[in-house]
Amino acid sequence: MRFATWSSGGTVRGGVVSDAGLHALPEGTTVLDVVRAGLPAALEVGSEALRGPAVPVDSVRLLPPLQAPTVRDFVAFEEHVEGVRKAVDGVTGVVDEWYQAPTFYFTNPYALVGAHDDVAVPPGSQRFDFEIEVGVVVGRDGASLTPEEARGHVFGYTVLNDWSARDLQAREMRVNLGPAKGKDSATTLGPWLVTADELEPYRDGEGFLALEMRVSVNGEEIGQDLLSNMGWPFEELIAYASRGTEVRAGDVLGSGTCGNGGCLAELWGTRGEAAPPPLRPGDVVEMTVEGIGTIRNRVVEGVELPPVRPARPRPRARTRTA
């Protein structure tokens, strides 16, 4: 089943997607509410919604499928790490620590955008980039889960574009903290949330989802990969995220960017030049993940702000002065 959230005439509704269009959930019920109720209950309420009238998809504005309380983004594709490290840090290869355990950062849940929304260039950035990923949505609360337990905590999946200001990111990560503003401006989720049962036929013999991922800019294909090239399956990412703490229903965990052109920075690193060039206003980025759907966002001008003031000379006073 596919769940969506949309806006029409100033009203926001959650609902279920069919070939006929969008079928609203009971008024006041959000997709996050449905996720928190658990997958069996969600399928039941979704089946009931499908009996109602349908609204054409192209007559509404698609919003992120759910308002995620938290968004963790992992870096689970070895090929991506290799290329981006060269582009951002100027160093070849993958650090040994990447292989030892999954790594993630928390991104901004207030910056989630819909499948067809415009995306503004972050203030001060000249090297704007995309990242094609798949996001898994947690369907049950849990703490210190095993990977086997975590599989039962998967509600479903959505396409995720982790928009990235590479120049801001490069400065931040040289401080050994980040990314921060390099990843803070926008994350696309959509077009809908596909329940886990729909994608089980794509699972390979090692437990990975062998979904084809494609990304294009202005109609020209830039990258293509399989989601099954991840270093860890989603169950292990959820288990790691819950290690010594908890995950809650509605949390989103990104797979990290696929390889083979899943972002521009990977290509800049492997080619040694900014080709294709950074994103500019007017560019249209389209991403398709097999079994889930397509998101398409246009890049637009961002706000112009004064330069950030540098730190003052470091004081060394140990007592107050008059």
Backbone as numpy.savetxt, mean C-alpha at the origin, in Angstrom:
# Nx Ny Nz CAx CAy CAz Cx Cy Cz
-15.68 -12.48 -2.36 -16.53 -11.29 -2.36 -15.65 -10.05 -2.36
-16.15 -8.97 -2.97 -15.40 -7.72 -3.05 -16.19 -6.62 -2.33
-15.49 -5.94 -1.41 -16.10 -4.83 -0.67 -15.48 -3.52 -1.13
-16.30 -2.47 -1.17 -15.84 -1.16 -1.63 -16.47 -0.07 -0.77
-15.84 1.10 -0.81 -16.38 2.30 -0.19 -16.40 3.40 -1.24
-17.48 4.16 -1.30 -17.60 5.18 -2.33 -18.33 6.40 -1.80
-18.18 7.49 -2.56 -18.85 8.74 -2.25 -19.71 9.15 -3.44
-20.92 9.55 -3.15 -21.84 10.00 -4.20 -22.81 11.02 -3.61
-22.85 12.20 -4.20 -23.76 13.23 -3.73 -23.49 13.66 -2.31
-22.24 13.60 -1.89 -21.90 14.01 -0.54 -22.10 12.93 0.51
-22.54 11.76 0.11 -22.77 10.66 1.04 -21.76 9.55 0.82
-21.20 9.04 1.90 -20.24 7.94 1.82 -20.94 6.65 2.22
-20.79 5.62 1.39 -21.39 4.32 1.68 -20.37 3.21 1.49
-20.53 2.15 2.23 -19.77 0.93 2.02 -20.68 -0.09 1.39
-20.11 -1.02 0.65 -20.95 -2.01 0.01 -20.17 -3.13 -0.64
-20.88 -3.87 -1.45 -20.35 -5.05 -2.12 -20.37 -4.81 -3.62
-19.37 -5.36 -4.30 -19.23 -5.18 -5.75 -19.72 -6.42 -6.47
-20.52 -6.20 -7.52 -20.92 -7.29 -8.42 -20.72 -6.83 -9.85
-20.99 -7.70 -10.80 -20.89 -7.31 -12.21 -21.88 -6.19 -12.54
-22.96 -6.10 -11.76 -23.98 -5.07 -12.00 -23.59 -3.72 -11.42
-22.68 -3.68 -10.45 -22.29 -2.42 -9.84 -22.05 -2.56 -8.35
-22.39 -1.52 -7.60 -22.14 -1.44 -6.17 -23.45 -1.57 -5.40
-23.46 -2.44 -4.41 -24.66 -2.69 -3.60 -24.37 -2.25 -2.18
-25.12 -1.31 -1.67 -24.83 -0.70 -0.37 -25.11 -1.64 0.79
-24.24 -1.54 1.79 -24.49 -2.18 3.08 -25.58 -1.40 3.81
-26.13 -1.95 4.90 -27.11 -1.18 5.68 -26.55 0.18 6.06
-27.38 1.20 6.05 -26.93 2.56 6.34 -26.23 2.61 7.70
-25.08 3.29 7.70 -24.31 3.41 8.93 -23.29 2.30 9.13
-23.32 1.28 8.28 -22.36 0.18 8.37 -21.21 0.43 7.41
-19.99 0.45 7.92 -18.81 0.67 7.09 -18.13 -0.65 6.77
-17.23 -0.61 5.82 -16.46 -1.81 5.49 -15.58 -2.20 6.68
-15.06 -1.22 7.40 -14.27 -1.54 8.59 -15.13 -2.28 9.62
-16.39 -1.88 9.77 -17.30 -2.60 10.67 -17.42 -4.07 10.24
-17.56 -4.27 8.94 -17.74 -5.62 8.40 -16.47 -6.45 8.63
-15.31 -5.83 8.40 -14.05 -6.54 8.63 -13.92 -6.95 10.08
-14.26 -6.05 10.99 -14.15 -6.35 12.42 -15.13 -7.42 12.86
-16.20 -7.61 12.11 -17.17 -8.67 12.43 -16.64 -10.05 12.08
-15.59 -10.11 11.25 -15.02 -11.39 10.85 -15.51 -11.82 9.49
-14.71 -12.66 8.82 -15.01 -13.05 7.44 -16.34 -13.79 7.30
-16.67 -14.76 8.13 -17.96 -15.44 7.96 -19.15 -14.47 8.03
-19.12 -13.57 9.03 -20.21 -12.60 9.15 -20.21 -11.63 7.98
-19.02 -11.27 7.49 -18.93 -10.35 6.36 -19.54 -10.95 5.11
-19.26 -12.22 4.88 -19.84 -12.88 3.70 -21.35 -12.95 3.80
-21.85 -13.11 5.01 -23.31 -13.17 5.20 -23.96 -11.82 4.93
-23.39 -10.74 5.52 -23.98 -9.42 5.30 -23.77 -8.97 3.86
-22.66 -9.39 3.25 -22.44 -9.05 1.85 -23.43 -9.73 0.93
-23.75 -10.98 1.22 -24.74 -11.70 0.41 -26.10 -11.04 0.49
-26.43 -10.55 1.68 -27.71 -9.84 1.84 -27.70 -8.54 1.04
-26.57 -7.81 1.05 -26.48 -6.55 0.31 -26.62 -6.78 -1.19
-26.13 -7.90 -1.68 -26.21 -8.19 -3.12 -27.66 -8.31 -3.61
-28.59 -8.51 -2.71 -30.00 -8.60 -3.11 -30.60 -7.21 -3.36
-29.87 -6.16 -2.95 -30.38 -4.81 -3.13 -30.01 -4.23 -4.48
-30.44 -2.99 -4.76 -30.17 -2.36 -6.06 -28.68 -2.06 -6.22
-28.26 -1.93 -7.48 -26.86 -1.67 -7.80 -26.68 -0.26 -8.32
-25.58 0.37 -7.91 -25.19 1.69 -8.41 -24.02 1.49 -9.37
-24.05 2.07 -10.58 -22.92 1.89 -11.50 -21.61 2.40 -10.90
-20.54 1.64 -11.07 -19.25 2.02 -10.50 -18.78 3.35 -11.05
-19.02 3.59 -12.34 -18.51 4.82 -12.97 -19.33 6.06 -12.62
-20.36 5.90 -11.76 -21.17 7.05 -11.37 -20.78 7.59 -9.99
-19.77 6.99 -9.36 -19.38 7.38 -8.01 -17.88 7.61 -7.95
-17.43 8.19 -6.84 -15.99 8.29 -6.56 -15.60 7.18 -5.61
-14.73 6.29 -6.07 -14.25 5.22 -5.20 -13.28 5.78 -4.17
-13.52 5.47 -2.91 -12.62 5.83 -1.81 -11.77 4.60 -1.47
-10.76 4.75 -0.59 -10.09 3.54 -0.11 -11.13 2.56 0.41
-10.96 1.26 0.18 -11.99 0.30 0.57 -12.36 0.37 2.05
-11.38 0.71 2.89 -11.67 0.87 4.32 -10.72 1.91 4.89
-11.13 2.51 6.00 -10.26 3.45 6.70 -9.42 2.65 7.69
-8.23 2.30 7.28 -7.37 1.44 8.08 -6.88 2.18 9.33
-6.97 1.56 10.50 -6.45 2.20 11.71 -4.94 2.38 11.66
-4.23 1.37 11.13 -2.78 1.45 10.96 -2.41 0.86 9.61
-1.27 1.33 9.07 -0.74 0.79 7.82 0.75 0.53 8.02
1.13 -0.74 7.99 2.53 -1.12 8.01 2.92 -1.48 6.58
4.11 -1.06 6.16 4.57 -1.41 4.82 5.88 -2.17 4.92
5.87 -3.40 4.42 7.05 -4.25 4.46 7.89 -4.06 3.19
9.05 -4.68 3.19 9.93 -4.68 2.01 10.31 -6.13 1.78
9.44 -6.87 1.08 9.53 -8.32 1.03 10.05 -8.88 -0.29
10.45 -8.00 -1.23 10.97 -8.47 -2.51 12.46 -8.15 -2.61
13.26 -9.19 -2.70 14.72 -9.05 -2.74 15.18 -8.19 -3.92
14.59 -8.41 -5.08 15.00 -7.68 -6.28 14.78 -6.17 -6.13
13.67 -5.81 -5.50 13.38 -4.39 -5.26 14.42 -3.78 -4.33
14.75 -4.50 -3.25 15.72 -3.99 -2.29 17.05 -3.71 -2.97
17.47 -4.63 -3.81 18.76 -4.50 -4.49 18.81 -3.25 -5.36
17.77 -3.03 -6.16 17.78 -1.88 -7.06 17.63 -0.56 -6.35
16.71 -0.49 -5.37 16.46 0.77 -4.68 17.63 1.16 -3.79
18.28 0.19 -3.18 19.44 0.51 -2.36 20.52 1.21 -3.20
20.69 0.73 -4.40 21.67 1.37 -5.29 21.23 2.78 -5.65
19.94 2.99 -5.89 19.44 4.31 -6.28 19.46 5.30 -5.13
19.10 4.84 -3.91 18.98 5.74 -2.76 20.30 5.92 -2.03
21.03 4.81 -1.81 22.25 4.86 -1.02 23.53 4.79 -1.85
23.40 4.45 -3.14 24.58 4.32 -3.98 25.39 3.08 -3.71
24.79 2.08 -3.02 25.50 0.86 -2.64 24.85 -0.33 -3.33
25.68 -1.23 -3.85 25.18 -2.42 -4.54 24.94 -3.56 -3.56
23.93 -4.37 -3.85 23.69 -5.57 -3.07 22.60 -5.40 -2.04
22.29 -6.50 -1.35 21.26 -6.54 -0.32 21.95 -6.81 1.02
21.65 -6.02 2.03 22.29 -6.21 3.34 21.87 -7.56 3.93
22.78 -8.18 4.67 22.50 -9.48 5.27 21.27 -9.44 6.17
21.06 -8.29 6.83 19.95 -8.18 7.78 18.59 -8.34 7.11
18.51 -8.03 5.81 17.22 -8.17 5.13 16.75 -9.62 5.16
17.67 -10.56 5.03 17.32 -11.97 4.97 16.93 -12.54 6.33
17.30 -11.87 7.40 17.13 -12.43 8.73 15.70 -12.34 9.25
14.96 -11.33 8.85 13.58 -11.15 9.33 12.91 -10.09 8.47
11.57 -10.13 8.34 10.88 -9.08 7.59 11.10 -7.71 8.23
11.12 -6.67 7.40 11.29 -5.30 7.88 10.13 -4.46 7.38
9.63 -3.57 8.25 8.52 -2.70 7.85 8.65 -1.35 8.52
7.88 -0.40 8.03 7.72 0.90 8.70 6.24 1.21 8.76
5.85 2.09 9.65 4.47 2.55 9.71 4.32 3.75 8.80
3.31 3.72 7.92 3.04 4.86 7.06 1.77 5.56 7.53
1.37 6.60 6.83 0.37 7.55 7.31 -1.06 7.10 6.98
-1.86 6.67 7.96 -3.23 6.24 7.66 -4.14 7.40 7.27
-3.71 8.65 7.53 -4.52 9.81 7.15 -4.31 10.20 5.69
-3.34 9.57 5.02 -3.02 9.95 3.65 -3.49 8.91 2.64
-4.45 8.07 3.01 -4.98 7.07 2.09 -5.86 7.74 1.04
-5.68 7.34 -0.22 -6.46 7.91 -1.32 -7.11 6.78 -2.11
-8.13 7.16 -2.89 -8.91 6.18 -3.63 -8.29 5.77 -4.94
-8.92 4.79 -5.57 -8.37 4.14 -6.77 -8.18 5.08 -7.94
-8.97 6.17 -8.02 -8.88 7.06 -9.17 -8.65 8.51 -8.76
-8.26 8.73 -7.51 -8.00 10.09 -7.04 -6.72 10.67 -7.64
-6.68 12.00 -7.78 -5.44 12.68 -8.13 -4.48 12.62 -6.95
-3.18 12.60 -7.25 -2.15 12.53 -6.22 -1.17 13.67 -6.45
-0.99 14.51 -5.44 -0.13 15.69 -5.56 1.33 15.34 -5.27
2.23 16.00 -6.00 3.65 15.87 -5.73 3.93 16.46 -4.34
4.67 15.77 -3.48 4.95 16.30 -2.14 5.77 17.58 -2.21
5.56 18.51 -1.29 6.32 19.76 -1.29 7.83 19.52 -1.28
8.51 20.17 -2.21 9.96 20.10 -2.26 10.54 18.91 -2.99
9.71 18.01 -3.50 10.24 16.81 -4.15 10.39 17.01 -5.66
11.51 16.53 -6.19 11.76 16.52 -7.62 11.91 15.11 -8.17
11.84 14.11 -7.28 12.03 12.71 -7.70 10.88 11.86 -7.15
9.69 12.10 -7.70 8.47 11.44 -7.24 8.34 10.09 -7.93
7.87 9.09 -7.19 7.89 7.71 -7.69 6.65 6.98 -7.20
6.37 5.84 -7.81 5.29 4.94 -7.40 5.90 3.65 -6.88
5.09 2.83 -6.22 5.49 1.48 -5.83 4.25 0.58 -5.88
4.27 -0.42 -6.75 3.14 -1.34 -6.85 3.28 -2.46 -5.82
2.23 -2.62 -5.01 2.23 -3.60 -3.94 0.84 -4.22 -3.81
0.75 -5.22 -2.96 -0.53 -5.76 -2.53 -0.61 -5.58 -1.02
-1.75 -5.11 -0.55 -1.97 -4.96 0.88 -2.87 -6.07 1.40
-2.47 -6.68 2.51 -3.33 -7.66 3.17 -4.05 -6.95 4.31
-5.32 -7.25 4.49 -6.12 -6.65 5.55 -6.37 -7.70 6.63
-6.02 -7.35 7.85 -6.21 -8.25 8.99 -7.69 -8.30 9.35
-8.18 -9.51 9.61 -9.60 -9.67 9.90 -9.94 -10.00 11.34
-8.92 -10.29 12.15 -9.15 -10.62 13.56 -8.02 -10.07 14.40
-8.34 -9.62 15.61 -7.30 -9.19 16.53 -6.44 -10.38 16.93
-5.16 -10.10 17.19 -4.29 -11.17 17.65 -2.96 -10.63 18.12
-2.27 -11.40 18.94 -0.98 -11.01 19.48 -0.02 -12.19 19.43
1.24 -11.91 19.08 2.30 -12.93 19.03 1.81 -14.19 18.32
1.28 -14.01 17.15 0.73 -15.12 16.37 1.84 -15.94 15.73
1.60 -17.23 15.57 2.44 -18.05 14.71 1.98 -17.83 13.26
2.83 -18.13 12.27 2.36 -18.02 10.88 1.12 -18.87 10.61
1.05 -20.05 11.25 -0.11 -20.91 11.05 -1.37 -20.25 11.60
-1.26 -19.63 12.76 -2.39 -18.91 13.34 -2.75 -17.69 12.50
-1.72 -17.01 11.98 -1.94 -15.76 11.24 -2.75 -15.99 9.98
-2.67 -17.18 9.40 -3.44 -17.43 8.18 -4.92 -17.27 8.43
-5.38 -17.63 9.62 -6.79 -17.46 9.96 -7.17 -16.04 10.29
-6.20 -15.13 10.31 -6.45 -13.72 10.60 -6.47 -12.87 9.33
-6.35 -13.50 8.17 -6.40 -12.76 6.90 -7.85 -12.57 6.48
-8.24 -11.31 6.29 -9.59 -11.04 5.77 -9.57 -10.98 4.25
-8.62 -10.23 3.69 -8.59 -10.09 2.24 -7.43 -9.24 1.77
-7.52 -8.82 0.50 -6.39 -8.15 -0.15 -6.87 -6.99 -1.01
-5.99 -6.02 -1.19 -6.27 -4.87 -2.04 -4.99 -4.44 -2.73
-5.10 -3.68 -3.83 -3.92 -3.13 -4.49 -3.45 -1.91 -3.69
-2.13 -1.76 -3.57 -1.56 -0.67 -2.79 -0.47 0.01 -3.61
-0.54 1.33 -3.72 0.52 2.13 -4.34 1.15 3.00 -3.26
2.39 2.69 -2.94 3.14 3.43 -1.91 3.90 4.56 -2.62
3.26 5.72 -2.77 3.87 6.86 -3.45 5.10 7.32 -2.66
6.19 7.64 -3.36 7.47 7.86 -2.70 8.21 9.06 -3.27
8.62 9.97 -2.38 9.47 11.10 -2.77 10.92 10.68 -2.54
11.59 10.22 -3.57 12.89 9.59 -3.41 13.97 10.54 -2.90
13.90 11.80 -3.29 14.91 12.74 -2.82 14.74 13.01 -1.32
13.51 13.16 -0.86 13.28 13.34 0.57 13.65 12.07 1.34
13.30 10.93 0.79 13.60 9.65 1.43 15.11 9.45 1.57
15.88 9.80 0.54 17.33 9.59 0.59 17.97 10.39 1.72
17.53 11.65 1.90 18.09 12.46 2.98 17.74 11.87 4.34
16.46 11.51 4.50 16.00 10.99 5.79 16.74 9.72 6.19
16.94 8.82 5.24 17.49 7.53 5.59 18.99 7.58 5.85
19.63 8.67 5.46 21.03 8.86 5.84 21.16 9.20 7.32
20.06 9.60 7.95 20.05 9.84 9.40 19.77 8.53 10.15
19.58 7.45 9.40 19.26 6.13 9.97 17.94 6.13 10.74
17.01 6.93 10.24 15.66 6.93 10.77 14.73 7.31 9.63
13.74 6.50 9.40 12.86 6.82 8.28 12.52 5.57 7.51
11.83 5.71 6.39 11.43 6.97 5.76 10.32 7.68 6.54
10.26 9.01 6.34 9.24 9.81 6.99 8.48 10.60 5.93
8.87 11.84 5.67 8.19 12.63 4.65 8.37 12.05 3.25
9.38 11.23 3.08 9.56 10.56 1.79 8.42 9.63 1.44
7.63 9.22 2.45 6.53 8.27 2.24 5.22 8.76 2.84
5.12 10.01 3.18 4.06 10.52 4.04 2.86 11.09 3.28
3.00 11.31 1.97 2.03 12.16 1.27 0.80 11.42 0.78
0.95 10.18 0.33 -0.21 9.47 -0.23 0.07 7.98 -0.32
-0.97 7.19 -0.07 -0.96 5.75 -0.32 -2.31 5.40 -0.94
-2.29 4.87 -2.14 -3.53 4.46 -2.78 -3.90 3.05 -2.35
-5.17 2.86 -1.99 -5.73 1.53 -1.75 -6.94 1.36 -2.65
-7.06 0.18 -3.26 -8.25 -0.05 -4.07 -8.04 -1.12 -5.13
-8.94 -1.22 -6.08 -10.20 -0.46 -6.10 -11.19 -0.95 -5.05
-10.95 -2.22 -4.59 -11.81 -2.80 -3.57 -11.02 -3.78 -2.74
-11.68 -4.32 -1.75 -11.09 -5.30 -0.85 -11.66 -6.67 -1.22
-10.79 -7.56 -1.70 -11.20 -8.89 -2.16 -10.97 -9.88 -1.02
-11.99 -10.63 -0.66 -11.86 -11.55 0.47 -10.91 -12.70 0.13
-10.28 -13.21 1.18 -9.20 -14.18 1.02 -9.64 -15.42 0.25
-10.87 -15.86 0.44 -11.33 -17.09 -0.21 -11.28 -17.00 -1.73
-11.48 -15.78 -2.28 -11.46 -15.61 -3.74 -10.09 -15.85 -4.35
-9.03 -15.64 -3.57 -7.68 -15.73 -4.11 -6.99 -17.04 -3.78
-7.64 -17.91 -3.04 -7.04 -19.21 -2.71 -6.65 -20.02 -3.95
-7.40 -19.97 -5.05 -6.99 -20.74 -6.23 -5.63 -20.33 -6.80
-5.14 -19.13 -6.44 -3.86 -18.67 -6.95 -2.69 -19.11 -6.06
-2.96 -19.77 -4.93 -1.89 -20.14 -4.01 -1.04 -21.27 -4.61
0.29 -21.08 -4.57 1.18 -22.10 -5.13 1.57 -23.13 -4.07
2.43 -24.06 -4.46 2.80 -25.15 -3.57 3.58 -24.73 -2.35
4.15 -23.52 -2.36 4.91 -23.03 -1.21 4.08 -22.10 -0.33
2.81 -21.91 -0.67 1.94 -21.08 0.15 1.88 -19.63 -0.26
2.50 -19.27 -1.38 2.48 -17.90 -1.87 1.35 -17.71 -2.88
0.86 -16.48 -3.00 -0.17 -16.15 -3.99 0.51 -15.74 -5.30
0.34 -16.54 -6.33 1.00 -16.29 -7.61 0.13 -15.38 -8.48
0.03 -14.11 -8.06 -0.77 -13.12 -8.77 0.14 -12.28 -9.66
-0.28 -12.06 -10.90 0.49 -11.21 -11.79 0.26 -9.75 -11.43
1.36 -8.97 -11.40 1.31 -7.55 -11.06 1.90 -6.76 -12.22
1.19 -5.71 -12.65 1.66 -4.87 -13.76 1.46 -3.40 -13.43
2.42 -2.56 -13.88 2.31 -1.12 -13.68 2.74 -0.41 -14.96
2.00 0.64 -15.29 2.32 1.44 -16.48 2.24 2.92 -16.13
2.97 3.73 -16.90 2.90 5.18 -16.79 2.54 5.72 -18.16
1.44 6.47 -18.23 0.95 7.04 -19.48 0.79 5.98 -20.56
0.32 4.80 -20.14 0.04 3.73 -21.09 1.23 2.86 -21.45
2.43 3.20 -20.98 3.63 2.41 -21.28 3.97 1.53 -20.08
4.02 0.22 -20.32 4.30 -0.69 -19.21 5.73 -0.49 -18.70
5.84 -0.34 -17.38 7.13 -0.13 -16.74 7.62 -1.39 -16.04
6.70 -2.13 -15.40 7.11 -3.30 -14.64 6.08 -4.39 -14.63
6.56 -5.63 -14.41 5.68 -6.80 -14.32 6.37 -7.84 -13.47
5.64 -8.43 -12.54 6.22 -9.43 -11.65 5.11 -10.31 -11.12
5.49 -11.34 -10.36 4.55 -12.19 -9.66 4.63 -11.91 -8.16
3.48 -11.83 -7.53 3.45 -11.61 -6.09 4.15 -12.75 -5.34
4.19 -13.93 -5.94 4.81 -15.09 -5.30 6.33 -14.99 -5.24
6.92 -13.91 -5.77 8.36 -13.69 -5.61 8.71 -13.03 -4.28
7.73 -12.84 -3.41 7.99 -12.33 -2.06 8.94 -13.27 -1.30
9.72 -12.70 -0.41 10.60 -13.52 0.42 9.87 -14.26 1.52
8.72 -13.74 1.94 7.90 -14.34 2.99 6.44 -14.25 2.54
5.61 -15.24 2.82 4.17 -15.10 2.54 3.53 -14.16 3.55
2.31 -13.73 3.25 1.63 -12.75 4.10 1.44 -13.25 5.53
1.23 -14.56 5.70 1.03 -15.09 7.04 2.25 -14.81 7.92
3.44 -14.89 7.34 4.65 -14.63 8.12 4.81 -13.13 8.39
4.35 -12.29 7.48 4.39 -10.85 7.73 3.45 -10.47 8.88
2.27 -11.04 8.88 1.32 -10.76 9.97 1.88 -11.27 11.29
2.44 -12.47 11.28 3.00 -13.03 12.50 4.13 -12.14 13.03
4.97 -11.65 12.14 6.08 -10.80 12.58 5.55 -9.47 13.13
4.55 -8.89 12.45 3.97 -7.63 12.92 3.38 -7.80 14.31
2.85 -8.98 14.63 2.20 -9.21 15.92 3.18 -9.64 17.00
4.42 -9.83 16.64 5.43 -10.40 17.55 5.66 -9.47 18.74
5.31 -9.92 19.95 5.49 -9.12 21.15 4.52 -7.97 21.28
3.53 -7.90 20.39 2.53 -6.82 20.42 1.24 -7.38 19.83
0.46 -6.57 19.14 -0.77 -7.08 18.56 -1.07 -6.43 17.22
-1.84 -7.14 16.43 -2.46 -6.58 15.24 -3.96 -6.61 15.49
-4.67 -5.69 14.83 -6.11 -5.61 15.03 -6.84 -5.63 13.70
-8.09 -6.05 13.76 -8.90 -6.13 12.55 -8.97 -4.77 11.87
-8.70 -4.76 10.58 -8.69 -3.53 9.80 -7.30 -3.02 9.50
-6.28 -3.50 10.25 -4.91 -3.11 9.95 -4.54 -3.57 8.54
-3.75 -2.74 7.85 -3.27 -3.07 6.51 -1.76 -3.28 6.56
-1.29 -4.35 5.93 0.13 -4.64 5.82 0.48 -4.75 4.34
1.39 -3.88 3.88 1.81 -3.90 2.49 2.89 -4.94 2.25
2.86 -5.52 1.07 3.84 -6.55 0.70 5.22 -5.98 0.45
5.28 -4.67 0.22 6.49 -4.10 -0.34 6.42 -4.19 -1.86
7.29 -3.47 -2.50 7.26 -3.33 -3.96 7.83 -4.55 -4.65
7.14 -4.99 -5.69 7.65 -6.12 -6.46 8.90 -5.71 -7.24
9.59 -6.69 -7.78 10.77 -6.43 -8.59 10.44 -6.23 -10.05
11.47 -6.17 -10.87 11.33 -6.07 -12.32 10.52 -4.84 -12.74
10.89 -3.68 -12.16 10.24 -2.44 -12.54 9.02 -2.11 -11.72
8.96 -2.61 -10.49 7.83 -2.28 -9.62 7.82 -0.84 -9.16
8.94 -0.15 -9.35 9.02 1.29 -9.09 10.13 1.84 -9.97
10.16 3.17 -10.09 11.19 3.80 -10.92 12.56 3.71 -10.28
12.63 3.87 -8.96 13.93 3.90 -8.29 14.71 2.62 -8.49
14.02 1.49 -8.54 14.71 0.23 -8.80 15.41 0.28 -10.15
14.73 0.83 -11.15 15.32 0.94 -12.49 16.45 1.95 -12.51
16.29 3.05 -11.76 17.38 4.03 -11.69 18.63 3.40 -11.11
18.45 2.53 -10.11 19.60 1.89 -9.49 20.29 0.90 -10.41
19.52 0.11 -11.12 20.12 -0.91 -11.99 20.68 -0.31 -13.28
20.08 0.79 -13.75 20.52 1.39 -15.01 21.54 2.50 -14.83
21.63 3.02 -13.59 22.58 4.09 -13.33 22.17 5.44 -13.86
20.89 5.61 -14.20 20.38 6.90 -14.67 18.89 6.97 -14.38
18.36 8.18 -14.35 16.94 8.39 -14.06 16.12 8.17 -15.32
16.01 6.91 -15.71 15.23 6.54 -16.90 14.45 5.27 -16.58
13.11 5.35 -16.73 12.27 6.50 -17.04 12.43 7.62 -16.00
12.05 8.84 -16.39 12.25 9.97 -15.48 11.28 9.95 -14.31
11.55 10.74 -13.25 10.62 10.86 -12.15 9.24 11.32 -12.63
8.23 11.01 -11.84 6.87 11.39 -12.19 6.71 12.90 -12.17
5.89 13.40 -13.10 5.60 14.82 -13.22 4.09 15.04 -13.28
3.61 16.24 -12.93 2.18 16.51 -13.04 1.67 16.17 -14.45
0.55 15.51 -14.50 -0.03 15.06 -15.76 0.19 13.58 -16.03
1.21 12.98 -15.41 1.45 11.55 -15.59 0.32 10.74 -14.97
-0.03 9.65 -15.62 -1.06 8.74 -15.11 -0.42 7.39 -14.82
-0.54 6.95 -13.58 0.03 5.68 -13.15 -1.10 4.68 -12.98
-0.97 3.55 -13.67 -2.00 2.51 -13.61 -1.38 1.20 -13.12
-2.04 0.57 -12.16 -1.56 -0.69 -11.60 -2.67 -1.72 -11.63
-2.32 -2.94 -12.04 -3.29 -4.03 -12.07 -2.69 -5.24 -11.38
-3.46 -5.82 -10.46 -3.06 -7.06 -9.82 -4.13 -8.10 -10.14
-3.70 -9.19 -10.69 -4.59 -10.28 -11.07 -5.46 -10.72 -9.90
-6.74 -10.87 -10.15 -7.65 -11.34 -9.12 -8.15 -10.26 -8.19
-7.54 -9.06 -8.25 -7.96 -7.97 -7.36 -8.56 -6.83 -8.17
-7.80 -6.23 -9.09 -8.35 -5.14 -9.89 -7.30 -4.13 -10.28
-7.77 -2.96 -10.73 -6.91 -1.92 -11.28 -7.14 -0.60 -10.55
-6.05 0.09 -10.24 -6.12 1.46 -9.73 -5.42 2.36 -10.74
-5.88 3.60 -10.84 -5.34 4.53 -11.84 -5.37 5.93 -11.25
-4.21 6.53 -11.04 -4.12 7.85 -10.42 -3.33 8.81 -11.30
-3.78 10.06 -11.34 -3.08 11.11 -12.09 -2.27 11.95 -11.11
-1.03 12.24 -11.47 -0.17 13.08 -10.66 -0.50 14.55 -10.97
-0.61 15.36 -9.92 -0.93 16.78 -10.09 0.08 17.62 -9.30
0.06 18.91 -9.56 0.94 19.84 -8.85 0.64 19.81 -7.35
1.70 19.90 -6.56 1.53 19.97 -5.12 1.59 21.41 -4.63
1.42 21.60 -3.34 1.49 22.94 -2.78 2.96 23.37 -2.68
3.19 24.66 -2.85 4.54 25.21 -2.68 4.66 25.79 -1.29
5.66 25.35 -0.57 5.89 25.79 0.80 7.31 26.34 0.94
7.55 27.18 1.93 8.92 27.68 2.15 9.87 26.53 2.43
11.16 26.71 2.13 12.13 25.66 2.45 12.14 25.36 3.95
12.51 24.14 4.28 12.62 23.75 5.68 13.87 24.42 6.28
13.71 25.02 7.46 14.83 25.69 8.09 15.80 24.67 8.67
17.10 24.82 8.43 18.07 23.87 8.99 18.21 24.06 10.49
18.81 23.07 11.13 19.04 23.15 12.57 19.98 24.30 12.90
19.80 24.90 14.07 20.70 25.96 14.51 22.04 25.35 14.94
23.09 26.15 15.06 24.36 25.62 15.59 24.13 24.98 16.95
24.80 23.87 17.18 24.54 23.07 18.37 24.99 23.77 19.65
24.07 24.00 20.58 24.46 24.62 21.85 25.14 23.60 22.75
25.95 24.10 23.66 26.62 23.20 24.61 26.44 23.67 26.06
25.57 24.63 26.26 25.35 25.15 27.62 24.75 24.07 28.51
25.17 23.99 29.72 24.65 23.02 30.68 23.84 23.69 31.79
23.89 25.00 31.82 23.08 25.72 32.81 22.37 26.86 32.10
21.28 27.36 32.71 20.55 28.47 32.12 21.33 29.75 32.31
21.20 30.65 31.32 21.83 31.97 31.45 20.74 33.01 31.58
21.06 34.13 32.20 20.09 35.20 32.41 19.76 35.86 31.09
